Amino acid sequence: MPEHDTIKMLAFDPRDHAPQDIYKLMVGSIVPRPIAFVSTMDANGIANLAPFSFFTAASANPAVVCFCPMVRRVGSPKKDTLRNIEETGEFVVNIVSGEFAEKMNACAAEVAPEIDEFELSGLTPLASQLVRPPRVAESRVQMECRLLQLVRVSDKPMGGTLVLGEVLRFHVREGLVEEFRIDPAGLNAIGRMAGKTYARTTDRFDMERPL
Ligand SMILES: Cc1cc2nc3c(=O)[nH]c(=O)nc-3n(C[C@H](O)[C@H](O)[C@H](O)COP(=O)(O)O)c2cc1C
């Protein structure tokens, strides 16, 4: 291993480069990213389903998760997910397992708002208990959420809005949870790398934390 003073680092100032290139630096470095498979419903009751890998947890007390729909191009309309959340204040985050990765991917197609991605992908809608958008029955962990806050980080192309939602109810498939601990093998979650590359969660290792 060379000494740190002999390793050459390349510096990139985001303001000097195209947003598409900065996006590539981000999605190549911030890996693997979990995937929020977000179901929403518009004011007319049409369901929508789309994956978002700019996704994480923000708080456990209260339980809050967040994800980021981005602006596609100059003048392009808001993503259906964001528009529906602005209209209704409700969404469901469904965790993606390897077994239905391809169906999840089918929902990333840019289709008209009146297209229901449950029908498009063949995934099964399951009524939620506290919000209108349905859950994805194939998903082994589902979180019913109410909008807490929208943070408009940037309206420029490739800019994002942070959607923070309070989890009103968690649903975990029976047999997958013991004393609130989720079995990672049973969940078989996948993560997103850059471009068309994904990661599995099957190669795990343990490390004791220092006291
Ligand atoms: C695995 C995966 C992760 C994605 N992550 C994001 C993301 O974090 N933010 C985003 O704006 N789009 C993301 N996309 C693209 C959206 O899913 C895509 O634009 C989708 O059509 C949006 O749907 P909507 O208009 O129904 O909301 C992702 C796509 C895939 C396949």
The ligand as a MOL file (V3000), in Angstrom:
LIG
                    3D

  0  0  0     0  0            999 V3000
M  V30 BEGIN CTAB
M  V30 COUNTS 31 33 0 0 0
M  V30 BEGIN ATOM
M  V30 1 C -33.2160 1.4330 -9.1450 0
M  V30 2 C -33.6400 2.7980 -9.5740 0
M  V30 3 C -33.4300 3.8740 -8.7350 0
M  V30 4 C -33.8490 5.1540 -9.0980 0
M  V30 5 N -33.6230 6.1930 -8.2400 0
M  V30 6 C -34.0860 7.4380 -8.5500 0
M  V30 7 C -33.9180 8.5150 -7.6280 0
M  V30 8 O -33.3690 8.3780 -6.5320 0
M  V30 9 N -34.4200 9.7190 -7.9930 0
M  V30 10 C -35.0760 9.9140 -9.1770 0
M  V30 11 O -35.5320 11.0250 -9.4400 0
M  V30 12 N -35.2400 8.9070 -10.0520 0
M  V30 13 C -34.7800 7.6750 -9.7660 0
M  V30 14 N -34.9690 6.6440 -10.6510 0
M  V30 15 C -35.7500 6.8870 -11.8690 0
M  V30 16 C -37.2470 6.9010 -11.5760 0
M  V30 17 O -37.6590 5.6500 -11.0400 0
M  V30 18 C -38.0110 7.1820 -12.8810 0
M  V30 19 O -37.7340 8.4910 -13.2990 0
M  V30 20 C -39.4990 6.9640 -12.7730 0
M  V30 21 O -40.0360 6.9920 -14.0830 0
M  V30 22 C -40.2020 8.0270 -11.9630 0
M  V30 23 O -41.5580 7.6700 -11.9670 0
M  V30 24 P -42.7530 8.6440 -11.6630 0
M  V30 25 O -42.7680 9.7450 -12.7190 0
M  V30 26 O -43.9120 7.7150 -11.7890 0
M  V30 27 O -42.5920 9.1970 -10.2830 0
M  V30 28 C -34.5080 5.3630 -10.3400 0
M  V30 29 C -34.6960 4.2720 -11.2120 0
M  V30 30 C -34.2670 3.0050 -10.8390 0
M  V30 31 C -34.4820 1.8400 -11.7730 0
M  V30 END ATOM
M  V30 BEGIN BOND
M  V30 1 1 1 2
M  V30 2 1 2 3
M  V30 3 2 2 30
M  V30 4 2 3 4
M  V30 5 1 4 5
M  V30 6 1 4 28
M  V30 7 2 5 6
M  V30 8 1 6 7
M  V30 9 1 6 13
M  V30 10 2 7 8
M  V30 11 1 7 9
M  V30 12 1 9 10
M  V30 13 2 10 11
M  V30 14 1 10 12
M  V30 15 2 12 13
M  V30 16 1 13 14
M  V30 17 1 14 15
M  V30 18 1 14 28
M  V30 19 1 15 16
M  V30 20 1 16 17
M  V30 21 1 16 18
M  V30 22 1 18 19
M  V30 23 1 18 20
M  V30 24 1 20 21
M  V30 25 1 20 22
M  V30 26 1 22 23
M  V30 27 1 23 24
M  V30 28 2 24 25
M  V30 29 1 24 26
M  V30 30 1 24 27
M  V30 31 2 28 29
M  V30 32 1 29 30
M  V30 33 1 30 31
M  V30 END BOND
M  V30 END CTAB
M  END
